[in-house]
Amino acid sequence: MKSIKKVIVLGGTHGNEWTGIFAIKKYAELLKQEFPELDLHFILANPEAYRINKRFKDEDLNRAFQFLHEDRPDSYEHKRAKELKEFIDQGPCFVLDLHSTTSHMGNTVIISHNQPLNFQIASQLLQHLSDTRIIVSPDPNKKYLASQSEFGMMIEVGPVPNGVLDAVALEGTLKLIKEVLRAVTTLTNLTSGPLEIYEEIEDVYYPQDDNGELTAYIDSSFNGKDFIGIEGEYRPFKSFSGEYQWRRTEEMLYPIFINEAAYYPTKLAFTLCRKRILNF
Ligand SMILES: [Zn+2]
């Protein structure tokens, strides 16, 4: 296998996720010095969204790549997606896209392409940063920025509010970046092995009335319990009139992105995952 030297690290794909933005703004030179054997590029993915401190200006950049073939002259992110895609397509590269979340996701990595190289890097992350979780989230329409190369992953660190610098999130992100870069530099032979992963199996939406308004919120017993296994009865919601709303699962499942601020517009409350061992 030919090793990959070019690594593109992107922060601010969502303009209000400051962790990744400050990671690339303030640590690029340090990381270039630490990994001189790599061809490292640090890019502020969505400068306009960062300027207005919003997730996006016209459309979500991390969904915009599925519309590249369309004509969208009024969308800033459409234009930006085209520019980024052109840069990524210049040659083999590893794309590392930095995100933060308002959910208690800890240090999480999301892989979309079933590439042994991606799994091998994830495996090294788990060996050196044992609190890392690996989510495998197939992206057949290639909507995500990190999916624009066969080799790449997203980093999701939280909880951290949007537009806030949080020490734990920033330092967790830096550790993950360094470990990914270390793994890329040491990848000469592909090895195989088992990898503990989470696979998304069901999106759960907030209870709503006929007008689409929420009728319940995430219950305190459930909030912040990302990656904590649930089996049997559990109560994710409490209605504004005070009743608990129960759900049931027949097998052990793991909720993620509980109460993520960015998902309220779609009324997505959390996603359920199954944990399994992937042999790559
Ligand atoms: Zn994000």
Boltz pocket constraint, residues with backbone or C-beta under 6 A from the ligand:
constraints:
  - pocket:
      binder: B
      contacts: [[A, 13], [A, 14], [A, 17], [A, 98], [A, 99], [A, 100]]
      max_distance: 6.0
